[in-house]
Amino acid sequence: MNTQKIADRIFLSWRGAAGKKRHVVGVFSRTETGNANFHYLVVNIREAFENGFRPMTAFPNLDTHYENVLPLISRRLVDSERSDRVDYLRFWAADDNLQDDFDLIALTQAWLTNDQYEFLADFNVHSGLTFVTDLAGQTHLNLGKDEVQENDVLTFENEPENEHDPEAVAVLSETGKKVGYIKKVHCRAFLPETLNGIEPTITVHKREMNGKLKRLFVKCSF
């Protein structure tokens, strides 16, 4: 088991549908005993409620601090008995032998098909960190299917003057065209004060198509 933890906090993000705004509504915190606690970020909830958000069934009360919830949220990972678990983890640059359940959730986003939730890690950036994420903005950019290819090396630009998010990080193709944004929370890994001299590499990990570029996964290596 790797002693270098991938993350100590994982933020719960919700959005009504693909292409809609992400709302960061809660946070899971690693405990010293290897478990996790959860609470909602009530200050962020109002706008999410206006867009259709309702508390998760497992965490129905907005003002409650839930303790020792890691076994509960770990159920969102592919079952350890399934034959495709290794491939599932490999896609997300994760490994049962290297990471505990908290870090497996951090790396995989505990992603379920057609889910409105994402578990977005506030990564502990260090030399050797690798994670996979899907870029934000694909719906609005309307990119052609040949805009990028798998294994292409991409670049990034911080946008501190971005009116929507001063932590925004744009991702550019080899020709300099914007192909998306590092999504909320994950973008903090690319802030200059977080990198502290580390020069990350971004490569195209997988493309999903439906006549055009529908979703773009990138591998971020530090």
C-alpha positions as CSV (number, residue, x, y, z in Angstrom):
1,M,0.0,0.0,0.0
2,N,1.4,3.4,-1.0
3,T,2.1,5.6,2.0
4,Q,1.7,8.8,-0.1
5,K,-2.0,9.5,0.0
6,I,-3.7,10.7,-3.2
7,A,-6.1,13.0,-1.3
8,D,-7.4,14.0,2.1
9,R,-10.6,15.6,0.9
10,I,-13.1,14.6,-1.8
11,F,-15.8,17.1,-2.8
12,L,-19.3,16.0,-3.8
13,S,-20.4,17.6,-7.0
14,W,-23.9,17.5,-8.4
15,R,-25.4,18.7,-11.7
16,G,-28.8,18.3,-13.2
17,A,-27.6,16.9,-16.5
18,A,-24.6,16.7,-18.9
19,G,-23.7,20.2,-19.9
20,K,-25.3,21.8,-16.9
21,K,-23.4,23.7,-14.2
22,R,-21.6,21.6,-11.5
23,H,-22.5,22.5,-7.9
24,V,-20.0,21.5,-5.2
25,V,-22.4,20.6,-2.4
26,G,-20.4,18.6,0.2
27,V,-17.1,17.3,1.3
28,F,-15.7,14.0,2.5
29,S,-12.7,14.2,4.8
30,R,-10.2,11.5,5.5
31,T,-9.9,10.6,9.2
32,E,-6.8,9.6,11.1
33,T,-8.4,6.1,11.6
34,G,-8.6,5.5,7.9
35,N,-12.3,6.2,7.6
36,A,-14.2,9.3,6.2
37,N,-16.6,11.9,7.5
38,F,-19.1,14.0,5.4
39,H,-20.9,17.2,5.7
40,Y,-22.8,19.4,3.2
41,L,-21.4,22.8,2.2
42,V,-24.6,24.7,3.1
43,V,-23.3,28.0,1.7
44,N,-23.3,26.3,-1.7
45,I,-26.6,24.5,-1.5
46,R,-29.1,27.3,-2.3
47,E,-28.3,27.6,-6.0
48,A,-28.1,23.8,-6.4
49,F,-31.6,23.5,-4.9
50,E,-32.9,26.0,-7.4
51,N,-31.6,23.7,-10.1
52,G,-33.2,20.6,-8.8
53,F,-30.7,19.2,-6.2
54,R,-32.0,17.2,-3.2
55,P,-29.9,15.7,-0.5
56,M,-28.5,12.2,-1.1
57,T,-30.7,9.4,0.4
58,A,-27.7,8.3,2.5
59,F,-27.2,11.8,3.9
60,P,-30.7,13.4,4.2
61,N,-29.9,16.2,6.7
62,L,-28.1,19.3,5.5
63,D,-26.9,20.3,9.0
64,T,-25.6,16.9,10.1
65,H,-21.9,15.9,10.2
66,Y,-21.9,12.2,9.2
67,E,-19.1,10.1,10.6
68,N,-17.4,6.9,9.4
69,V,-19.1,6.8,6.0
70,L,-16.3,5.3,3.9
71,P,-17.8,1.8,3.9
72,L,-21.0,3.3,2.6
73,I,-19.5,5.4,-0.3
74,S,-17.1,2.5,-1.2
75,R,-20.1,0.6,-2.5
76,R,-20.0,2.9,-5.5
77,L,-16.7,1.2,-6.6
78,V,-16.9,-1.8,-8.9
79,D,-17.3,-4.9,-6.7
80,S,-14.0,-6.6,-5.8
81,E,-15.4,-9.9,-7.1
82,R,-16.1,-8.7,-10.6
83,S,-13.6,-9.8,-13.2
84,D,-13.4,-6.4,-14.8
85,R,-12.4,-4.6,-11.6
86,V,-8.7,-4.6,-12.6
87,D,-9.4,-3.0,-16.0
88,Y,-11.8,-0.5,-14.4
89,L,-9.1,0.6,-12.0
90,R,-6.4,0.6,-14.6
91,F,-8.5,3.0,-16.7
92,W,-8.5,5.5,-13.8
93,A,-4.7,5.0,-13.0
94,A,-5.7,3.2,-9.8
95,D,-4.6,-0.1,-8.2
96,D,-6.0,-2.1,-5.3
97,N,-2.4,-2.9,-4.2
98,L,-1.4,0.8,-4.0
99,Q,-4.4,2.7,-2.8
100,D,-6.9,2.5,0.0
101,D,-10.6,2.9,-0.6
102,F,-10.6,6.6,0.0
103,D,-7.9,7.1,-2.7
104,L,-9.7,4.7,-5.1
105,I,-12.8,6.9,-4.8
106,A,-10.6,9.9,-5.3
107,L,-9.1,8.5,-8.5
108,T,-12.3,6.9,-10.0
109,Q,-14.7,9.7,-8.9
110,A,-16.9,6.8,-7.7
111,W,-18.6,7.3,-11.1
112,L,-21.8,5.4,-11.8
113,T,-23.5,5.3,-15.3
114,N,-26.0,8.2,-15.8
115,D,-25.2,9.5,-12.3
116,Q,-25.6,13.1,-11.3
117,Y,-22.9,12.9,-8.7
118,E,-19.1,13.1,-9.0
119,F,-16.6,12.6,-6.2
120,L,-13.9,15.2,-7.0
121,A,-10.6,14.9,-5.2
122,D,-8.6,17.8,-3.9
123,F,-5.4,16.0,-4.9
124,N,-2.2,16.1,-2.8
125,V,0.0,17.2,-5.7
126,H,3.5,15.6,-5.6
127,S,6.0,14.2,-8.1
128,G,4.7,10.9,-9.3
129,L,0.9,11.7,-9.0
130,T,-1.2,10.6,-11.9
131,F,-4.9,10.9,-12.3
132,V,-7.5,10.7,-15.1
133,T,-10.3,13.2,-15.5
134,D,-12.9,14.1,-18.1
135,L,-12.8,17.7,-19.4
136,A,-15.5,20.1,-18.8
137,G,-17.1,22.2,-21.6
138,Q,-17.4,19.5,-24.3
139,T,-21.1,20.2,-24.8
140,H,-20.5,23.9,-25.4
141,L,-17.3,23.7,-27.5
142,N,-18.9,21.4,-30.1
143,L,-15.6,19.9,-31.2
144,G,-15.1,17.7,-34.3
145,K,-14.3,14.1,-33.9
146,D,-10.8,14.5,-35.3
147,E,-9.8,17.5,-33.2
148,V,-7.6,15.4,-31.0
149,Q,-6.3,11.8,-31.0
150,E,-5.6,9.4,-28.2
151,N,-2.1,10.0,-26.8
152,D,-1.9,13.5,-28.1
153,V,0.1,15.8,-25.7
154,L,-2.0,18.8,-24.6
155,T,-1.1,22.0,-22.8
156,F,-2.9,24.1,-20.2
157,E,-3.4,27.7,-19.4
158,N,-4.6,29.2,-16.0
159,E,-7.3,31.8,-16.4
160,P,-7.3,33.8,-13.2
161,E,-9.4,36.5,-14.9
162,N,-12.1,34.0,-15.8
163,E,-15.4,35.6,-14.7
164,H,-17.0,32.3,-13.9
165,D,-14.1,30.7,-11.9
166,P,-10.7,32.3,-11.1
167,E,-9.3,28.8,-10.7
168,A,-10.3,27.8,-14.3
169,V,-7.7,25.9,-16.2
170,A,-8.1,25.7,-20.0
171,V,-6.7,22.7,-22.0
172,L,-5.4,23.3,-25.5
173,S,-4.7,20.9,-28.4
174,E,-1.3,20.7,-30.1
175,T,-2.6,23.4,-32.5
176,G,-3.5,25.7,-29.7
177,K,-7.3,25.2,-29.9
178,K,-9.2,25.1,-26.6
179,V,-10.6,21.5,-26.2
180,G,-12.1,21.9,-22.7
181,Y,-11.4,22.8,-19.1
182,I,-10.0,20.8,-16.1
183,K,-13.2,20.5,-14.1
184,K,-14.0,21.9,-10.7
185,V,-11.8,20.9,-7.8
186,H,-9.4,18.9,-10.0
187,C,-8.3,22.3,-11.5
188,R,-6.7,23.2,-8.1
189,A,-3.9,20.7,-8.9
190,F,-2.8,23.1,-11.7
191,L,-2.7,26.3,-9.7
192,P,0.9,27.7,-9.6
193,E,1.0,27.8,-5.8
194,T,0.0,24.1,-5.8
195,L,2.4,23.0,-8.5
196,N,5.4,24.7,-6.7
197,G,7.6,24.1,-9.7
198,I,6.3,20.7,-10.9
199,E,5.6,20.7,-14.6
200,P,2.6,18.4,-15.3
201,T,1.9,16.6,-18.6
202,I,-1.6,16.2,-20.0
203,T,-2.3,13.5,-22.6
204,V,-5.5,12.3,-24.3
205,H,-6.5,9.1,-22.6
206,K,-9.8,8.3,-24.3
207,R,-12.3,9.9,-26.7
208,E,-16.1,9.2,-26.7
209,M,-17.9,10.0,-29.9
210,N,-21.5,10.4,-31.1
211,G,-20.7,11.9,-34.5
212,K,-18.6,14.6,-32.8
213,L,-16.4,14.6,-29.7
214,K,-18.8,13.9,-26.9
215,R,-16.4,13.4,-24.0
216,L,-12.6,13.7,-23.6
217,F,-10.7,11.9,-20.9
218,V,-7.2,13.1,-20.2
219,K,-4.3,11.6,-18.1
220,C,-2.6,14.2,-15.9
221,S,0.9,13.2,-14.7
222,F,3.0,15.2,-12.3
